[in-house]
Amino acid sequence: MPRTPGSLRARLAAARERHRERHRPSGFGFALADSIDYLDAATWDAVSAGHSVFLQRRYLGALERACPDNLVPRYALIFRGRHPVAAVVMQIVTVAGTRFMKPLAPAAGRSEGRSGRVLLRRALSPALRRAGEAMRERVLVCGNLLSWGFHAAAFARDEDPAAIWPAVAEAMYRVRRAERLSGQSDFALVKDLSAAEGDGAETLRRFGYRPVESDPNMVLEIPPSWRTYDDYLGSLNAKYKNAARKIAKDLAEAGGVVSRLADVGLEAKRVHGLYLSVLENAAVRPVTLPVAFFPTLAEALGDDFRASIVRRENQPVGFISVLRDGDTAVAYYIGFERTAGLGNTVYLALLHSVVADAIDMGCRRVSFGRTALEPKAGLGARPERLWLWARHRNPALNVLIRNLLRAVPHGAAPERNPFKSVPAPRAD
């Protein structure tokens, strides 16, 4: 149905009002900083208390000390008068197009048609890579590119997030304007909002942001009855229990052993190499962690950091890190050799080690992240939907950006029930 002149006028008036709102102060006060150490520690701690470890100074400080070379942090404390109401974590990342180009796999074993496409891509690869290197974008991210979940802002207790989101949008605007000295940041993202944060964040629409669904986070709930990993195994039905035992058997027969990595620093280079072997196969890799990241994080988080390693003939062939984030165990970064002849077995064994660690740490859930959804569903994890909110400085490009983001395929959220019965929610 064609729009009437009245409806068109109303839309234009609403657009003008949104433009005016984006360009007038929200009424809040701000303390902006390039380092978490520049802000008042007591104020930040008071606002972030009870929120994710990814919003705490110990994690943020570790990230600054071992930061990817194309990422710089920015922070904001938001005040109503002299009362702090929110702490905001932002990052500016400079991304080349090549970080969104998946390396070509060998053509061997492919069908004739598919091999032809691979050969064509190989022929075009030098030109594509030059074009990718030439395409560079500075993106302002509210949240953390090195994690998943809502790690963009901590709102003070008894505050309505919907009332403060305009101030978060203003903090991002102020940072973007200040960054003109270093280079324009035209594209802005707020990540990763679950349904719980979605209602309050609807305010962002008035500032030109629009939500786009991303891959889900796979979450395993841990019921009170699981006191050990054997309890978890005992809760699985015969099919999945046998699969878990086969993973352990196959690993043992190949000479692989899973153990706790007590000192990450001693294996820092090898662990980093395993991480790179996984990263280099990823289609999207906006940042690359430095060698110092894992030892620095382990030192900063203490007992809230764990790592497991798989050794074969006394050589590391896989590792995984686990962070305790309140009552959640986060299966953080993983790495394994794909040429070891048992890469998939190592990967699955490491996922099972996370379940064991989570139970041992007294956690109520495991956050497995949003890659390899199928094997995580086989562990009993269920999808938790997440959204990005995106905006481009140029209104004409906003529609294009949103359409491009919608076009990025995200994995279907598999639903599996490997348990004899659905585990009851853990009691508070």
C-alpha positions as CSV (number, residue, x, y, z in Angstrom):
1,M,0.0,0.0,0.0
2,P,1.5,3.4,-1.0
3,R,2.3,5.8,1.9
4,T,0.0,8.8,2.2
5,P,1.6,12.3,2.3
6,G,0.6,12.5,6.0
7,S,2.4,9.4,6.9
8,L,5.5,10.5,5.0
9,R,5.4,13.9,6.8
10,A,5.1,12.0,10.1
11,R,8.1,9.8,9.3
12,L,10.2,12.8,8.2
13,A,9.3,14.7,11.4
14,A,10.2,11.6,13.5
15,A,13.6,11.4,11.6
16,R,14.3,15.1,12.3
17,E,13.4,14.6,16.0
18,R,15.8,11.6,16.2
19,H,18.5,13.7,14.6
20,R,18.0,16.5,17.1
21,E,18.1,14.0,20.0
22,R,21.3,12.5,18.8
23,H,22.9,15.9,18.7
24,R,21.8,17.3,22.1
25,P,23.2,16.3,25.5
26,S,21.5,13.6,27.5
27,G,21.8,15.5,30.8
28,F,24.3,13.1,32.3
29,G,27.9,13.7,33.3
30,F,30.9,11.8,31.9
31,A,34.4,10.8,32.8
32,L,36.0,9.4,29.7
33,A,39.4,7.6,29.7
34,D,41.9,5.8,27.5
35,S,42.9,3.4,30.3
36,I,41.0,1.8,33.1
37,D,43.8,3.1,35.4
38,Y,42.9,6.7,34.6
39,L,39.5,6.4,36.3
40,D,38.7,6.4,40.0
41,A,39.0,2.7,41.0
42,A,36.6,2.9,43.9
43,T,33.9,4.4,41.7
44,W,34.3,1.9,38.9
45,D,34.3,-1.0,41.4
46,A,31.2,0.3,43.1
47,V,29.2,0.4,39.8
48,S,30.6,-2.9,38.4
49,A,30.2,-4.9,41.6
50,G,28.1,-8.0,41.0
51,H,28.5,-7.7,37.2
52,S,30.6,-9.8,34.8
53,V,34.3,-10.4,35.3
54,F,34.7,-8.9,31.8
55,L,33.6,-5.6,33.3
56,Q,36.0,-5.7,36.3
57,R,39.3,-3.8,36.5
58,R,41.4,-7.0,36.9
59,Y,40.3,-8.4,33.5
60,L,40.3,-5.0,31.8
61,G,43.8,-4.2,33.1
62,A,45.1,-7.6,31.9
63,L,43.7,-6.9,28.5
64,E,45.4,-3.6,28.3
65,R,48.8,-5.1,29.3
66,A,48.4,-7.8,26.6
67,C,46.2,-6.2,24.0
68,P,45.9,-7.1,20.3
69,D,47.9,-4.6,18.2
70,N,44.9,-3.3,16.2
71,L,42.7,-2.6,19.3
72,V,42.7,0.2,21.8
73,P,40.4,0.5,24.8
74,R,38.1,3.3,25.9
75,Y,36.0,3.7,29.0
76,A,33.3,5.9,30.5
77,L,31.8,6.5,33.9
78,I,28.4,8.0,33.6
79,F,27.0,10.3,36.4
80,R,23.7,11.7,37.4
81,G,25.0,14.8,39.2
82,R,27.8,13.4,41.3
83,H,26.2,9.9,41.6
84,P,27.7,7.2,39.3
85,V,25.0,5.3,37.4
86,A,26.9,3.3,34.8
87,A,30.4,2.0,33.7
88,V,30.9,1.5,30.0
89,V,33.6,-0.5,28.2
90,M,34.4,0.4,24.6
91,Q,37.0,-0.6,22.1
92,I,38.3,0.9,18.8
93,V,39.4,-1.7,16.4
94,T,41.1,-1.1,13.0
95,V,40.1,-4.0,10.8
96,A,41.5,-4.8,7.4
97,G,39.3,-6.7,4.9
98,T,41.7,-9.7,5.0
99,R,40.5,-10.4,8.5
100,F,37.1,-11.4,7.0
101,M,38.7,-13.6,4.3
102,K,38.9,-17.3,5.3
103,P,42.1,-19.0,4.1
104,L,41.6,-21.4,1.2
105,A,41.5,-25.1,2.1
106,P,43.3,-27.6,-0.1
107,A,41.3,-28.7,-3.1
108,A,42.0,-32.4,-2.8
109,G,39.0,-34.6,-2.3
110,R,36.5,-32.0,-3.6
111,S,34.0,-32.5,-6.3
112,E,35.0,-31.3,-9.8
113,G,32.6,-28.3,-9.6
114,R,33.7,-27.3,-6.2
115,S,37.4,-27.8,-7.1
116,G,36.9,-25.4,-10.0
117,R,35.5,-22.7,-7.7
118,V,38.5,-23.2,-5.4
119,L,40.9,-22.9,-8.3
120,L,39.2,-19.7,-9.4
121,R,39.5,-18.3,-5.9
122,R,43.1,-19.3,-5.8
123,A,43.7,-17.4,-9.1
124,L,41.9,-14.4,-7.8
125,S,43.4,-14.6,-4.3
126,P,46.3,-12.1,-4.8
127,A,44.0,-9.5,-6.1
128,L,41.4,-10.2,-3.4
129,R,44.1,-9.9,-0.7
130,R,45.4,-6.6,-2.0
131,A,41.8,-5.3,-2.1
132,G,41.3,-6.6,1.4
133,E,44.4,-4.9,2.8
134,A,43.4,-1.7,1.2
135,M,40.0,-1.8,2.8
136,R,40.4,-0.6,6.4
137,E,37.7,0.4,8.8
138,R,37.9,1.8,12.3
139,V,35.0,0.5,14.3
140,L,33.8,1.7,17.7
141,V,32.6,-1.3,19.7
142,C,30.7,-0.9,23.0
143,G,31.5,-4.2,24.6
144,N,34.3,-6.7,24.1
145,L,35.5,-8.2,20.9
146,L,37.3,-10.9,22.9
147,S,34.2,-12.2,24.6
148,W,30.6,-12.9,24.0
149,G,27.6,-11.8,26.1
150,F,26.6,-8.5,27.5
151,H,29.9,-6.9,28.6
152,A,29.2,-3.4,27.3
153,A,28.0,-1.6,30.4
154,A,27.4,-2.2,34.1
155,F,24.4,-0.3,35.4
156,A,24.3,0.7,39.1
157,R,21.8,-1.0,41.4
158,D,18.3,0.4,41.5
159,E,18.9,2.2,38.1
160,D,16.6,1.7,35.1
161,P,18.9,0.8,32.2
162,A,16.4,2.2,29.7
163,A,16.9,5.6,31.3
164,I,20.7,5.4,31.0
165,W,21.0,4.0,27.5
166,P,20.8,7.5,26.0
167,A,23.9,8.4,28.1
168,V,25.7,5.3,26.8
169,A,24.9,6.4,23.2
170,E,26.3,9.9,24.1
171,A,29.4,8.4,25.6
172,M,30.0,6.5,22.3
173,Y,29.4,9.7,20.3
174,R,31.8,11.7,22.5
175,V,34.5,9.0,22.0
176,R,33.9,8.9,18.3
177,R,34.2,12.7,18.0
178,A,37.4,12.7,20.1
179,E,38.9,10.0,17.9
180,R,38.9,12.2,14.8
181,L,42.5,13.1,15.7
182,S,43.5,9.5,15.1
183,G,41.1,8.7,12.4
184,Q,37.3,8.6,11.7
185,S,35.2,5.9,13.2
186,D,32.1,5.8,11.1
187,F,30.7,2.4,12.2
188,A,29.6,1.7,15.7
189,L,28.4,-1.6,17.4
190,V,26.9,-2.4,20.7
191,K,27.4,-6.1,21.5
192,D,26.1,-8.7,22.6
193,L,22.6,-8.2,24.0
194,S,20.4,-11.1,25.1
195,A,16.7,-10.9,25.4
196,A,17.2,-9.7,29.1
197,E,18.9,-6.5,27.9
198,G,16.8,-6.0,24.8
199,D,13.9,-4.2,26.2
200,G,16.0,-1.5,27.9
201,A,18.2,-1.1,24.8
202,E,15.2,-0.3,22.6
203,T,16.1,3.3,23.4
204,L,19.0,2.9,21.0
205,R,16.7,3.0,18.1
206,R,16.2,6.8,18.6
207,F,20.0,7.2,18.0
208,G,20.0,5.3,14.7
209,Y,21.0,1.8,16.0
210,R,19.2,-1.3,14.8
211,P,19.4,-4.8,16.1
212,V,20.8,-7.7,14.1
213,E,20.8,-11.2,15.5
214,S,24.1,-13.0,15.7
215,D,25.1,-16.6,16.5
216,P,23.7,-17.9,19.8
217,N,25.7,-18.6,22.9
218,M,25.5,-22.3,23.8
219,V,24.8,-22.6,27.5
220,L,24.8,-25.8,29.6
221,E,22.8,-25.6,32.9
222,I,24.4,-27.4,35.8
223,P,21.8,-28.9,38.2
224,P,22.6,-29.3,42.0
225,S,22.8,-33.0,41.6
226,W,26.0,-32.8,39.6
227,R,28.8,-32.8,42.2
228,T,31.4,-34.4,39.9
229,Y,32.0,-35.0,36.2
230,D,30.9,-38.6,36.8
231,D,27.5,-37.3,37.9
232,Y,27.2,-35.5,34.6
233,L,28.1,-38.7,32.7
234,G,25.5,-40.5,34.8
235,S,22.8,-38.1,33.7
236,L,23.4,-38.8,30.0
237,N,21.4,-41.3,28.1
238,A,23.1,-44.4,26.7
239,K,23.9,-42.9,23.2
240,Y,25.6,-39.8,24.5
241,K,27.3,-41.6,27.5
242,N,28.8,-44.1,25.1
243,A,29.9,-41.2,22.8
244,A,31.7,-39.5,25.8
245,R,33.4,-42.7,26.8
246,K,34.5,-43.2,23.2
247,I,36.1,-39.8,23.1
248,A,38.2,-40.6,26.2
249,K,39.0,-44.1,24.8
250,D,40.1,-42.8,21.4
251,L,42.3,-40.1,23.1
252,A,44.0,-42.6,25.4
253,E,44.6,-45.1,22.5
254,A,46.3,-42.3,20.5
255,G,48.5,-41.5,23.5
256,G,46.7,-38.3,24.4
257,V,46.4,-37.2,28.1
258,V,44.3,-34.3,29.4
259,S,45.8,-32.5,32.5
260,R,45.6,-29.2,34.3
261,L,48.0,-26.6,33.1
262,A,49.3,-25.1,36.3
263,D,51.7,-22.5,34.9
264,V,50.5,-21.0,31.6
265,G,53.7,-18.9,31.3
266,L,55.9,-22.0,30.9
267,E,53.9,-23.1,27.8
268,A,53.0,-19.6,26.6
269,K,54.5,-19.9,23.1
270,R,53.2,-23.3,22.5
271,V,49.7,-22.5,23.8
272,H,49.7,-19.4,21.6
273,G,50.7,-21.5,18.6
274,L,47.7,-23.8,19.2
275,Y,45.4,-20.8,19.5
276,L,46.7,-19.5,16.1
277,S,46.1,-22.9,14.4
278,V,42.4,-22.5,15.2
279,L,42.2,-18.7,14.6
280,E,43.8,-19.0,11.1
281,N,41.0,-21.2,10.0
282,A,38.3,-18.8,11.1
283,A,36.3,-16.9,8.6
284,V,36.1,-13.8,10.8
285,R,39.1,-12.9,13.0
286,P,39.0,-9.2,13.8
287,V,41.8,-9.4,16.4
288,T,44.7,-11.7,17.2
289,L,45.8,-12.2,20.8
290,P,49.5,-11.7,21.6
291,V,51.7,-14.4,23.2
292,A,51.5,-12.6,26.6
293,F,47.7,-12.7,26.8
294,F,47.1,-16.0,28.5
295,P,49.9,-15.7,31.2
296,T,48.8,-12.1,31.9
297,L,45.2,-13.1,32.2
298,A,46.0,-16.1,34.4
299,E,48.0,-13.9,36.8
300,A,45.3,-11.3,37.0
301,L,42.4,-13.7,37.6
302,G,44.1,-16.2,39.9
303,D,41.7,-19.0,41.0
304,D,39.1,-17.7,38.5
305,F,41.3,-18.8,35.6
306,R,42.0,-22.4,34.6
307,A,43.5,-24.1,31.7
308,S,43.6,-27.7,30.5
309,I,46.2,-29.1,28.1
310,V,46.3,-32.3,26.0
311,R,49.7,-33.8,25.6
312,R,50.8,-36.5,23.2
313,E,54.2,-38.0,23.5
314,N,54.9,-35.1,26.0
315,Q,54.1,-32.5,23.3
316,P,51.1,-30.1,23.7
317,V,48.5,-30.8,21.0
318,G,45.5,-28.9,22.5
319,F,44.5,-26.6,25.3
320,I,41.5,-24.7,26.5
321,S,41.1,-21.8,29.0
322,V,38.2,-21.4,31.4
323,L,37.2,-18.3,33.3
324,R,34.9,-18.2,36.3
325,D,32.5,-15.4,35.8
326,G,30.3,-15.3,38.9
327,D,28.3,-18.6,38.8
328,T,29.2,-19.2,35.1
329,A,32.2,-21.0,33.7
330,V,33.2,-19.5,30.4
331,A,34.9,-21.8,28.0
332,Y,37.2,-19.1,26.7
333,Y,39.9,-19.6,24.1
334,I,40.8,-23.0,22.7
335,G,43.6,-24.2,20.5
336,F,44.5,-27.6,19.0
337,E,46.6,-29.1,16.2
338,R,44.6,-30.1,13.2
339,T,47.5,-32.1,11.9
340,A,47.9,-34.3,15.0
341,G,45.7,-37.0,13.5
342,L,43.1,-36.7,16.3
343,G,42.1,-33.0,16.2
344,N,38.4,-33.6,16.6
345,T,38.9,-36.0,19.5
346,V,41.2,-33.5,21.2
347,Y,38.6,-30.8,20.7
348,L,35.8,-32.8,22.1
349,A,37.9,-34.0,25.1
350,L,38.7,-30.4,25.9
351,L,35.0,-29.5,25.9
352,H,34.3,-32.3,28.3
353,S,37.2,-31.0,30.5
354,V,35.3,-27.7,30.7
355,V,32.2,-29.4,32.1
356,A,34.4,-31.1,34.7
357,D,36.1,-27.8,35.6
358,A,32.7,-26.0,35.9
359,I,31.3,-28.5,38.3
360,D,34.5,-28.5,40.3
361,M,34.4,-24.7,40.5
362,G,30.8,-24.8,41.8
363,C,29.4,-23.0,38.8
364,R,25.7,-23.2,37.8
365,R,26.2,-23.0,34.1
366,V,28.7,-23.2,31.3
367,S,28.9,-20.6,28.5
368,F,30.5,-22.4,25.6
369,G,30.3,-19.5,23.1
370,R,28.9,-19.4,19.6
371,T,31.1,-21.6,17.4
372,A,30.7,-25.3,16.6
373,L,27.1,-25.3,17.8
374,E,26.4,-29.0,17.1
375,P,29.0,-30.6,19.3
376,K,28.1,-28.3,22.1
377,A,24.5,-29.2,21.7
378,G,25.5,-32.8,22.1
379,L,26.9,-31.9,25.5
380,G,23.5,-30.7,26.5
381,A,24.1,-27.0,25.9
382,R,21.1,-24.9,24.6
383,P,21.2,-21.8,22.5
384,E,20.9,-18.3,24.1
385,R,20.0,-15.8,21.4
386,L,22.2,-12.7,21.1
387,W,21.9,-9.4,19.1
388,L,24.2,-6.7,17.9
389,W,23.0,-3.1,17.6
390,A,24.7,-1.4,14.7
391,R,24.9,2.1,13.4
392,H,26.8,3.9,10.6
393,R,27.6,7.7,10.8
394,N,26.2,8.2,7.3
395,P,22.4,7.6,7.5
396,A,22.3,6.6,3.9
397,L,24.7,3.8,4.6
398,N,22.8,2.6,7.7
399,V,20.3,0.6,5.6
400,L,23.1,-1.0,3.6
401,I,25.0,-1.9,6.8
402,R,22.0,-3.5,8.4
403,N,21.2,-5.5,5.2
404,L,24.8,-6.7,5.0
405,L,24.7,-7.8,8.7
406,R,21.5,-9.6,8.1
407,A,23.1,-11.3,5.2
408,V,25.9,-12.7,7.3
409,P,24.8,-16.3,7.9
410,H,24.6,-17.5,11.5
411,G,24.4,-21.0,12.6
412,A,21.1,-22.6,13.2
413,A,20.6,-23.2,16.9
414,P,20.5,-27.0,17.3
415,E,18.3,-28.5,20.0
416,R,19.5,-31.8,21.5
417,N,18.6,-33.6,24.7
418,P,21.4,-36.0,25.6
419,F,20.0,-36.5,29.1
420,K,17.9,-39.3,30.6
421,S,15.6,-36.5,31.7
422,V,15.8,-32.7,31.3
423,P,18.0,-31.4,34.2
424,A,16.0,-29.4,36.7
425,P,17.1,-25.7,37.1
426,R,19.7,-25.3,39.8
427,A,18.2,-23.9,43.1
428,D,19.4,-20.5,44.2
